[in-house]
Amino acid sequence: MTQLIPQQQTAEKTLVRAWWKEATAYQIYPRSFFDANSDGIGDIPGITKKLDYLKDLGVDVLWICPMFKSPNDDNGYDISDYKDIMDEFGTMEDFNTLMSEAKKRDIKILLDLVVNHTSDEHPWFIESRSSKDNPKRDWYIWKDAIEGREPNNWESIFGGSAWEYDEKTEQYFLHVFSRRQPDLNWQNKEMREAIYEMINWWLDRGIDGFRIDAISHINKNQSFADLPNPLGMPHVPSFEMHMNVDGIHEYLEELKNETFAKYDIMTVGEANGVTPEEADLWVGRENGKMNMVFQFEHMDLWRADAEKGVDVVKLKQVLTKWQKGLEATGWNALYLENHDKVRVVSLWGDEENYWKESAKSLAMMYFFMQGTPFIYQGQEIGMTNVQFPDISDYDDVATKNMYDMQLASGKTHEEIMEVIWNSSRDNSRTPMQWTSETNGGFSPASPWFGVNPNFAEINVESQLHDEDSILNFYKRMIQIRKQEETLIYGEYDLILPEDPKVYAYTRTLGSERFLIVTNLKDSEAVVDTDIILHSDNVVLSNYGVEWHEGTELTLRPYEARLYRF
């Protein structure tokens, strides 16, 4: 048995308050949220129609994935016009209506800000590739071939070379992501000023902030040199050459000063590769350029071909490193799911035997840490991964690229599909399951992407009036967090660091203290403590809690409890 050592109460601290610290955020993938015009594609009016649902859930902020004009090579992250709406999603008038109706319900709107790259159909790029002497040529990154090949051996994050050849001008352009997403050249001041003008245009329209996509990639190593390649691979992973490269903070500081600093907004950077040691430069109260960042370390604790479940000890180490690392300087963005990750109940929970219990336990584990919690659409009802039988059933460009490369390397279709079922971004992009009706109530028309067949059992309608549902558990967590300042601003302290099943921590503010204790495995866990805990002090649990008083807790599979003591 692992000893739970009580922490000393912390002295009262001066709280640095902000509305975005006290908020709960909800991420919407518009294409899959709700179809209001019956064409099989989610849209902006569909979001507006569900605002009362979101208000009832208790969320304060909506982060809406890209809805801008786009040819959809990468589901809207390839933008062809920053100041227009994708035809499939509606019109600017529809967006204005959404903004107005959201404000009536005290719900704020964040947009996705994609400024590492554009679509190859953006007018800027069309001009840039028209000739070598075009004024916008240097708005993107162009290089000559070297000995008849790509300028270097860098690999795209989506697979294959990071360079695409343009026959007209006989040069290559850089694309860290899809070949239809040419990277912007942040060394060009005119380009940067055009970006800032666009950002301020949206902020002046009244939006409440941005989630900033791929922001750690905007600066490139200007040597553009080949990377060591001892294995003789055709292309080499090149993160070190374009992720968090020295000099990036000069650009981030200018970005903040020309845009964000002028408004009372919420900014969240997707900052792959950033460490807690660097956090002060990103989110520090004095030196930071944004309010918080999404980090990915805890999402790196699994492999697509590994057994499901999570190494609880490593998970505690990673999340605690970020909790303590940002405690004095910044703020965490808390999440388990997003549009680029699989469904957490399928990944780290047990969707077959303890679906409801594991979804709730994982939810409580992250939700009461210090930071702003984000909920991804469908997470609040325990949506699961999907297992479509054929690659033609999938949409994601990264998934399709991986399938082709694995097939070419000799893997069988069956072997590759097993990996896709555990790893594809499309797992989180299936349509939202609203009812048990046709297509899960998402649309009466054939949806743009397949609905998970379990929509008849897992849907919003069936959970709304079930007091024990995952949906109502999320509602209670949100309400409790709003009511308890300690669960927002209190100090986080990990306990039971070596326990292989239980993630437990305290939150302390002045004389008030909470214990969050969650069993993240499918077997019983016994925790022996020096703290006398009483059943009367249980604020929330995912099981019925019998009367108890004492120092020992026996937690059932995936049991989670919140104590005040």
C-alpha positions as CSV (number, residue, x, y, z in Angstrom):
1,M,0.0,0.0,0.0
2,T,1.2,3.5,-0.8
3,Q,1.2,6.1,2.0
4,L,-0.7,9.3,1.2
5,I,1.2,12.0,3.0
6,P,-0.9,15.1,4.0
7,Q,0.4,18.4,2.5
8,Q,1.0,21.4,4.6
9,Q,-1.6,24.2,4.1
10,T,-0.3,27.0,2.0
11,A,-0.4,30.6,3.1
12,E,-2.9,32.9,1.5
13,K,-1.6,34.2,-1.8
14,T,-2.5,37.2,-3.9
15,L,-4.7,35.9,-6.7
16,V,-4.1,37.2,-10.2
17,R,-7.6,36.9,-11.5
18,A,-8.7,36.8,-15.2
19,W,-12.0,35.8,-16.8
20,W,-10.3,33.2,-19.0
21,K,-8.9,31.4,-15.9
22,E,-12.3,31.0,-14.5
23,A,-13.9,29.8,-17.7
24,T,-14.7,26.4,-19.0
25,A,-14.1,26.1,-22.8
26,Y,-15.7,23.8,-25.4
27,Q,-14.1,23.0,-28.7
28,I,-16.3,22.7,-31.8
29,Y,-15.3,21.0,-35.0
30,P,-18.0,22.7,-37.2
31,R,-18.1,20.1,-40.0
32,S,-19.2,17.5,-37.5
33,F,-21.2,19.4,-34.9
34,F,-24.7,20.0,-36.2
35,D,-26.1,20.3,-39.7
36,A,-28.8,23.1,-39.8
37,N,-29.5,23.1,-43.6
38,S,-29.7,19.3,-44.2
39,D,-26.8,19.0,-46.6
40,G,-24.9,16.5,-44.5
41,I,-22.3,19.0,-43.4
42,G,-22.2,20.8,-40.0
43,D,-22.4,24.6,-40.2
44,I,-22.5,27.9,-38.3
45,P,-26.3,28.0,-38.0
46,G,-26.0,24.5,-36.5
47,I,-23.8,25.9,-33.8
48,T,-26.3,28.7,-33.2
49,K,-29.1,26.2,-32.8
50,K,-27.2,24.3,-30.1
51,L,-26.2,27.3,-28.0
52,D,-28.9,26.6,-25.4
53,Y,-27.5,23.1,-25.0
54,L,-24.0,24.6,-24.5
55,K,-25.3,27.1,-22.0
56,D,-27.1,24.4,-20.1
57,L,-23.9,22.3,-20.1
58,G,-22.3,25.4,-18.4
59,V,-19.5,26.3,-20.8
60,D,-18.3,29.9,-21.1
61,V,-16.1,29.8,-24.2
62,L,-16.5,28.2,-27.6
63,W,-13.3,27.5,-29.5
64,I,-14.4,27.0,-33.2
65,C,-12.1,25.2,-35.5
66,P,-11.4,26.9,-38.8
67,M,-14.6,28.1,-40.6
68,F,-12.8,30.3,-43.1
69,K,-12.8,29.9,-46.9
70,S,-10.8,26.8,-47.8
71,P,-10.5,24.1,-50.4
72,N,-10.4,21.6,-47.5
73,D,-7.3,19.7,-48.1
74,D,-6.8,19.6,-44.4
75,N,-10.3,20.2,-43.1
76,G,-10.1,24.0,-43.1
77,Y,-6.6,24.4,-41.8
78,D,-5.6,25.3,-45.4
79,I,-7.1,28.8,-45.6
80,S,-7.7,30.6,-48.9
81,D,-9.4,33.7,-47.5
82,Y,-9.0,34.8,-43.8
83,K,-11.9,37.2,-44.1
84,D,-14.6,35.0,-45.6
85,I,-16.6,32.0,-44.5
86,M,-16.4,28.6,-46.1
87,D,-19.5,28.2,-48.3
88,E,-20.4,24.9,-46.7
89,F,-20.5,26.5,-43.3
90,G,-22.6,29.5,-44.1
91,T,-22.1,33.3,-44.5
92,M,-20.6,36.2,-42.6
93,E,-24.2,37.1,-41.7
94,D,-24.6,33.6,-40.1
95,F,-21.4,34.2,-38.1
96,N,-22.7,37.6,-37.0
97,T,-25.9,35.9,-35.8
98,L,-23.9,33.3,-33.9
99,M,-21.8,36.1,-32.2
100,S,-25.0,38.0,-31.2
101,E,-26.8,34.9,-29.9
102,A,-23.7,33.7,-28.0
103,K,-23.3,37.1,-26.3
104,K,-26.9,37.0,-25.2
105,R,-26.0,33.8,-23.3
106,D,-22.7,35.1,-21.9
107,I,-20.7,32.7,-24.1
108,K,-17.5,33.9,-25.7
109,I,-16.1,32.9,-29.1
110,L,-12.5,31.9,-29.9
111,L,-11.5,31.4,-33.5
112,D,-8.7,29.3,-34.9
113,L,-5.8,31.4,-36.0
114,V,-3.7,29.7,-38.7
115,V,-0.6,31.7,-39.5
116,N,2.2,29.2,-40.1
117,H,0.8,28.5,-43.5
118,T,-2.1,29.2,-46.0
119,S,-3.8,27.2,-48.7
120,D,-2.1,27.1,-52.0
121,E,-5.3,28.7,-53.3
122,H,-4.8,31.8,-51.2
123,P,-4.4,34.9,-53.4
124,W,-1.1,35.6,-51.6
125,F,0.3,32.3,-52.7
126,I,-1.2,32.5,-56.2
127,E,0.7,35.8,-56.6
128,S,3.8,34.3,-55.0
129,R,4.1,31.4,-57.4
130,S,3.2,33.5,-60.5
131,S,6.9,34.6,-61.0
132,K,10.2,34.9,-59.2
133,D,10.0,38.6,-59.2
134,N,6.5,39.0,-57.9
135,P,6.3,41.3,-54.9
136,K,4.8,38.5,-52.8
137,R,7.4,35.9,-53.9
138,D,9.2,36.3,-50.5
139,W,5.9,35.9,-48.5
140,Y,6.6,32.2,-48.8
141,I,9.7,30.1,-48.6
142,W,11.2,29.2,-52.0
143,K,14.5,27.4,-52.7
144,D,16.3,26.1,-55.7
145,A,16.8,22.4,-56.3
146,I,20.1,20.9,-55.2
147,E,21.6,18.4,-57.7
148,G,18.2,17.9,-59.2
149,R,16.5,17.1,-55.9
150,E,14.7,18.9,-53.1
151,P,16.6,21.7,-51.3
152,N,17.1,19.4,-48.3
153,N,16.0,16.1,-46.8
154,W,13.4,17.5,-44.4
155,E,10.3,15.5,-43.9
156,S,6.8,16.9,-43.7
157,I,4.8,16.3,-40.5
158,F,2.2,14.6,-42.8
159,G,4.8,12.4,-44.4
160,G,7.0,12.6,-47.5
161,S,9.2,15.5,-48.4
162,A,8.6,19.0,-46.9
163,W,9.2,20.5,-50.4
164,E,7.0,20.7,-53.5
165,Y,8.3,21.5,-56.9
166,D,6.7,24.3,-59.0
167,E,7.3,23.7,-62.7
168,K,6.4,27.2,-63.8
169,T,9.1,29.0,-61.7
170,E,11.4,25.9,-61.3
171,Q,11.8,26.2,-57.6
172,Y,10.5,24.3,-54.5
173,F,8.3,25.8,-51.8
174,L,8.4,24.6,-48.2
175,H,5.3,22.9,-46.6
176,V,5.8,21.6,-43.0
177,F,2.3,20.1,-43.2
178,S,0.4,19.2,-46.4
179,R,1.8,20.0,-49.8
180,R,-1.3,22.2,-50.3
181,Q,-0.3,24.2,-47.2
182,P,2.7,26.3,-48.2
183,D,4.5,27.9,-45.2
184,L,4.5,31.6,-44.8
185,N,7.9,33.4,-44.5
186,W,7.9,35.1,-41.2
187,Q,11.1,36.9,-42.1
188,N,9.1,39.1,-44.5
189,K,7.8,42.2,-42.6
190,E,5.1,43.0,-45.2
191,M,3.7,39.5,-44.8
192,R,3.7,39.9,-41.0
193,E,1.9,43.2,-41.2
194,A,-0.8,41.7,-43.4
195,I,-1.3,39.0,-40.8
196,Y,-1.6,41.6,-38.0
197,E,-4.1,43.6,-40.0
198,M,-6.2,40.5,-40.5
199,I,-6.1,39.6,-36.8
200,N,-7.1,43.1,-35.7
201,W,-9.9,43.0,-38.3
202,W,-11.4,40.0,-36.5
203,L,-10.8,41.4,-33.0
204,D,-12.6,44.6,-34.0
205,R,-15.6,42.6,-35.0
206,G,-15.9,41.5,-31.4
207,I,-14.5,38.0,-31.1
208,D,-13.0,37.1,-27.8
209,G,-9.7,35.6,-28.8
210,F,-7.8,32.8,-30.7
211,R,-6.5,29.3,-30.4
212,I,-3.3,29.8,-32.4
213,D,-2.5,26.8,-34.6
214,A,1.0,25.4,-35.1
215,I,2.5,28.6,-33.7
216,S,5.8,27.0,-32.6
217,H,6.6,26.2,-36.2
218,I,6.6,29.8,-37.6
219,N,10.4,30.3,-37.4
220,K,12.7,28.1,-39.5
221,N,16.4,27.4,-39.2
222,Q,17.7,29.6,-41.9
223,S,20.5,27.3,-42.9
224,F,18.0,25.0,-44.5
225,A,20.7,22.4,-44.2
226,D,20.3,18.6,-44.6
227,L,19.8,16.7,-41.4
228,P,22.0,13.7,-40.4
229,N,20.7,10.6,-42.1
230,P,22.6,7.5,-40.9
231,L,19.8,5.1,-42.0
232,G,19.7,6.5,-45.5
233,M,16.0,7.5,-45.3
234,P,14.6,9.5,-48.2
235,H,13.4,12.1,-45.8
236,V,14.2,12.8,-42.1
237,P,11.9,14.2,-39.4
238,S,12.9,17.8,-39.2
239,F,11.2,19.2,-36.1
240,E,14.4,20.7,-34.8
241,M,14.7,22.9,-37.9
242,H,11.2,24.4,-37.7
243,M,9.8,23.9,-34.2
244,N,10.6,26.4,-31.4
245,V,13.7,27.6,-33.3
246,D,15.8,30.3,-31.7
247,G,14.5,33.7,-32.7
248,I,10.8,32.8,-32.6
249,H,10.1,35.0,-29.6
250,E,11.0,38.1,-31.5
251,Y,8.1,37.3,-33.9
252,L,5.8,36.3,-31.0
253,E,6.5,39.6,-29.1
254,E,5.8,41.6,-32.2
255,L,2.6,39.6,-32.9
256,K,1.4,40.2,-29.3
257,N,2.2,43.9,-29.3
258,E,0.6,44.6,-32.7
259,T,-2.6,42.6,-31.9
260,F,-3.4,40.7,-28.7
261,A,-2.1,43.3,-26.2
262,K,-4.7,45.8,-27.4
263,Y,-7.7,43.7,-26.4
264,D,-9.1,41.9,-23.3
265,I,-9.0,38.5,-25.0
266,M,-8.1,34.8,-24.5
267,T,-5.1,33.4,-26.4
268,V,-4.1,29.8,-26.4
269,G,-1.1,28.6,-28.4
270,E,-0.7,25.2,-29.9
271,A,2.9,25.0,-28.9
272,N,4.3,21.6,-29.8
273,G,7.9,21.2,-28.5
274,V,7.7,23.8,-25.7
275,T,8.8,22.7,-22.3
276,P,7.8,24.0,-18.8
277,E,11.3,25.5,-18.5
278,E,10.5,27.8,-21.5
279,A,7.0,28.5,-20.3
280,D,7.8,32.0,-18.9
281,L,8.6,33.2,-22.4
282,W,5.4,31.8,-23.7
283,V,2.8,32.4,-20.9
284,G,4.6,34.2,-18.1
285,R,2.8,37.2,-16.6
286,E,5.8,39.5,-17.5
287,N,7.4,37.9,-20.6
288,G,4.6,35.7,-22.0
289,K,3.1,36.3,-25.4
290,M,-0.2,34.5,-24.8
291,N,-2.4,33.4,-21.9
292,M,-1.8,29.6,-22.1
293,V,-0.5,26.9,-24.4
294,F,-1.6,23.4,-25.3
295,Q,1.3,21.1,-24.6
296,F,1.4,17.5,-25.9
297,E,3.7,15.6,-23.6
298,H,0.9,13.7,-21.9
299,M,-0.4,12.7,-25.4
300,D,2.9,11.2,-26.2
301,L,2.6,8.5,-23.6
302,W,1.1,6.0,-26.0
303,R,1.9,4.5,-29.4
304,A,-0.5,3.6,-32.1
305,D,0.6,0.0,-32.0
306,A,0.8,-0.3,-28.2
307,E,-1.7,-1.8,-25.8
308,K,-4.5,0.5,-24.7
309,G,-4.4,2.2,-21.3
310,V,-2.0,4.6,-19.8
311,D,1.1,4.5,-17.6
312,V,-0.4,6.3,-14.6
313,V,3.0,7.0,-13.0
314,K,4.4,8.6,-16.2
315,L,1.1,10.5,-16.7
316,K,1.4,12.0,-13.2
317,Q,5.1,12.9,-13.8
318,V,4.3,14.8,-17.0
319,L,1.1,16.6,-15.8
320,T,2.7,17.5,-12.5
321,K,5.8,18.9,-14.2
322,W,3.5,21.3,-16.1
323,Q,1.3,22.1,-13.1
324,K,4.3,23.0,-10.9
325,G,6.3,24.5,-13.8
326,L,3.6,27.1,-14.6
327,E,2.3,27.5,-11.0
328,A,4.2,30.8,-10.3
329,T,4.5,32.1,-13.9
330,G,1.7,31.1,-16.1
331,W,-1.5,29.1,-16.7
332,N,-2.3,25.7,-18.1
333,A,-4.7,24.7,-20.8
334,L,-6.2,21.4,-19.6
335,Y,-7.5,18.9,-22.1
336,L,-7.7,15.2,-22.9
337,E,-9.3,15.3,-26.4
338,N,-9.2,17.5,-29.5
339,H,-9.8,17.3,-33.2
340,D,-6.2,15.9,-33.7
341,K,-6.4,13.1,-31.1
342,V,-8.4,9.9,-30.5
343,R,-11.2,9.5,-28.0
344,V,-9.9,9.2,-24.5
345,V,-12.3,6.6,-23.2
346,S,-11.1,4.3,-26.0
347,L,-7.5,5.2,-25.5
348,W,-7.0,5.3,-21.7
349,G,-10.4,4.0,-20.4
350,D,-12.3,0.8,-20.9
351,E,-15.2,1.4,-23.4
352,E,-16.3,-2.3,-23.2
353,N,-16.6,-3.0,-19.5
354,Y,-16.4,0.4,-17.7
355,W,-17.3,2.9,-20.3
356,K,-19.3,5.2,-18.1
357,E,-17.0,4.9,-15.0
358,S,-13.8,5.3,-16.9
359,A,-15.1,8.3,-18.9
360,K,-16.0,10.0,-15.6
361,S,-12.8,9.1,-13.8
362,L,-10.6,10.5,-16.6
363,A,-12.7,13.6,-16.7
364,M,-12.3,14.3,-12.9
365,M,-8.6,13.5,-13.1
366,Y,-7.8,16.5,-15.4
367,F,-10.8,18.8,-14.8
368,F,-9.8,20.1,-11.3
369,M,-6.2,20.8,-12.0
370,Q,-4.9,24.4,-12.1
371,G,-5.7,25.7,-15.5
372,T,-8.6,26.3,-17.9
373,P,-10.4,23.0,-18.8
374,F,-11.3,22.3,-22.4
375,I,-14.0,19.8,-23.4
376,Y,-14.0,18.5,-27.0
377,Q,-17.4,18.0,-28.6
378,G,-18.7,14.5,-27.7
379,Q,-16.3,14.0,-24.9
380,E,-19.1,15.1,-22.5
381,I,-21.2,12.1,-23.6
382,G,-18.3,9.6,-23.8
383,M,-18.0,9.3,-27.6
384,T,-15.7,6.5,-28.6
385,N,-13.3,5.6,-31.4
386,V,-14.7,4.2,-34.6
387,Q,-13.5,1.1,-36.6
388,F,-14.4,1.7,-40.3
389,P,-13.2,-1.3,-42.3
390,D,-11.6,0.4,-45.3
391,I,-9.2,3.3,-45.9
392,S,-11.8,4.7,-48.3
393,D,-14.1,5.3,-45.3
394,Y,-11.5,7.8,-43.9
395,D,-11.0,11.4,-44.7
396,D,-7.9,12.7,-42.9
397,V,-4.9,13.4,-45.2
398,A,-2.4,12.3,-42.6
399,T,-4.2,9.0,-42.2
400,K,-4.4,8.4,-45.9
401,N,-0.7,9.2,-46.4
402,M,0.3,6.9,-43.5
403,Y,-1.8,4.1,-45.1
404,D,-0.1,4.4,-48.5
405,M,3.4,4.5,-47.0
406,Q,2.8,1.5,-44.7
407,L,1.3,-0.5,-47.6
408,A,4.3,0.3,-49.7
409,S,6.6,-0.9,-46.9
410,G,5.0,-4.3,-46.9
411,K,2.4,-4.1,-44.1
412,T,-1.0,-5.7,-44.8
413,H,-4.3,-3.9,-45.0
414,E,-5.4,-5.5,-41.7
415,E,-2.2,-4.5,-39.9
416,I,-2.5,-0.9,-41.0
417,M,-6.2,-0.6,-40.1
418,E,-5.5,-1.8,-36.6
419,V,-3.1,1.1,-36.2
420,I,-5.6,3.6,-37.8
421,W,-8.4,2.4,-35.4
422,N,-6.1,3.4,-32.5
423,S,-4.5,6.5,-33.9
424,S,-6.4,8.3,-36.7
425,R,-7.5,11.9,-36.2
426,D,-10.7,10.9,-37.8
427,N,-11.7,9.1,-34.6
428,S,-12.6,12.5,-33.1
429,R,-14.2,13.8,-36.3
430,T,-17.2,11.5,-36.6
431,P,-20.5,13.5,-36.4
432,M,-21.7,14.5,-33.0
433,Q,-24.3,12.0,-31.6
434,W,-27.4,14.0,-30.6
435,T,-30.1,11.4,-30.6
436,S,-30.8,7.8,-31.5
437,E,-32.5,8.8,-34.8
438,T,-31.0,8.5,-38.2
439,N,-27.3,9.6,-38.4
440,G,-27.4,10.3,-34.6
441,G,-29.6,13.4,-35.2
442,F,-26.7,15.1,-36.8
443,S,-28.3,15.5,-40.2
444,P,-31.2,13.9,-42.1
445,A,-29.0,13.8,-45.2
446,S,-26.0,11.5,-45.7
447,P,-23.3,12.9,-43.5
448,W,-20.0,14.1,-45.0
449,F,-18.3,11.5,-42.9
450,G,-19.5,8.2,-41.3
451,V,-21.3,8.3,-38.0
452,N,-20.1,5.9,-35.3
453,P,-22.6,3.0,-35.3
454,N,-23.0,3.2,-31.5
455,F,-25.0,6.5,-31.8
456,A,-28.1,4.6,-30.8
457,E,-26.6,3.9,-27.3
458,I,-24.3,7.0,-26.9
459,N,-26.1,10.3,-27.6
460,V,-27.0,13.5,-25.9
461,E,-30.8,12.9,-25.7
462,S,-30.4,9.6,-23.8
463,Q,-28.1,11.3,-21.2
464,L,-29.9,14.6,-20.6
465,H,-32.4,13.1,-18.2
466,D,-30.2,10.3,-16.8
467,E,-28.9,11.7,-13.5
468,D,-26.0,9.1,-13.6
469,S,-25.0,10.0,-17.2
470,I,-21.5,11.2,-18.3
471,L,-23.2,14.4,-19.5
472,N,-24.6,15.2,-16.2
473,F,-21.3,14.4,-14.5
474,Y,-19.6,17.0,-16.6
475,K,-22.4,19.5,-15.8
476,R,-21.8,18.9,-12.1
477,M,-18.0,19.3,-12.5
478,I,-18.5,22.6,-14.3
479,Q,-20.9,23.9,-11.6
480,I,-18.6,22.9,-8.8
481,R,-15.6,24.6,-10.3
482,K,-17.6,27.8,-10.8
483,Q,-18.5,27.7,-7.1
484,E,-15.2,26.8,-5.6
485,E,-12.4,29.3,-6.0
486,T,-9.9,26.8,-4.6
487,L,-10.5,24.6,-7.6
488,I,-9.5,27.4,-9.9
489,Y,-6.7,29.3,-8.1
490,G,-5.6,26.8,-5.4
491,E,-2.1,25.3,-5.4
492,Y,-1.8,21.8,-6.9
493,D,0.2,19.1,-5.0
494,L,0.6,15.5,-6.2
495,I,0.2,12.7,-3.8
496,L,0.8,9.0,-4.3
497,P,3.4,9.6,-7.0
498,E,4.4,6.0,-7.4
499,D,1.0,4.4,-7.2
500,P,0.5,2.5,-10.6
501,K,-3.3,2.9,-10.5
502,V,-4.4,6.0,-8.7
503,Y,-3.9,9.6,-9.7
504,A,-4.5,11.8,-6.7
505,Y,-3.8,15.4,-5.9
506,T,-4.8,18.2,-3.6
507,R,-5.9,21.8,-4.3
508,T,-5.2,24.3,-1.5
509,L,-6.1,27.9,-1.1
510,G,-5.6,29.5,2.3
511,S,-7.3,27.2,4.8
512,E,-9.5,25.4,2.2
513,R,-8.5,22.1,0.7
514,F,-9.8,19.6,-1.7
515,L,-8.6,16.0,-2.5
516,I,-9.1,14.6,-6.0
517,V,-8.6,10.9,-6.1
518,T,-9.1,8.8,-9.3
519,N,-8.5,5.1,-10.0
520,L,-7.5,4.9,-13.7
521,K,-7.4,1.1,-13.9
522,D,-10.0,-1.7,-14.3
523,S,-9.3,-3.3,-10.9
524,E,-9.7,-2.3,-7.3
525,A,-7.2,0.0,-5.7
526,V,-6.5,0.4,-2.0
527,V,-5.1,3.7,-0.7
528,D,-3.8,4.0,2.8
529,T,-3.7,7.6,4.1
530,D,-2.8,9.5,7.2
531,I,-5.9,11.7,6.5
532,I,-9.2,11.0,8.1
533,L,-11.7,11.1,5.3
534,H,-15.5,11.0,5.8
535,S,-18.2,10.1,3.4
536,D,-20.0,13.3,4.4
537,N,-17.2,15.3,2.8
538,V,-17.6,13.7,-0.7
539,V,-18.5,16.5,-3.1
540,L,-18.7,14.4,-6.2
541,S,-18.2,10.7,-7.1
542,N,-18.9,8.5,-10.1
543,Y,-20.1,5.7,-7.9
544,G,-22.5,5.6,-4.9
545,V,-20.3,6.2,-1.8
546,E,-21.1,4.2,1.3
547,W,-20.6,5.6,4.8
548,H,-16.9,5.6,5.7
549,E,-14.6,7.4,8.1
550,G,-11.0,6.7,8.4
551,T,-7.6,6.7,6.7
552,E,-8.1,3.9,4.2
553,L,-9.9,4.1,0.9
554,T,-10.9,1.2,-1.3
555,L,-11.5,2.4,-4.8
556,R,-13.5,0.4,-7.3
557,P,-12.4,0.1,-10.9
558,Y,-12.2,3.6,-12.4
559,E,-13.7,5.1,-9.2
560,A,-13.3,8.9,-8.8
561,R,-14.0,11.1,-5.8
562,L,-13.7,14.7,-4.9
563,Y,-13.4,15.5,-1.2
564,R,-13.5,18.7,0.7
565,F,-11.5,18.5,4.0
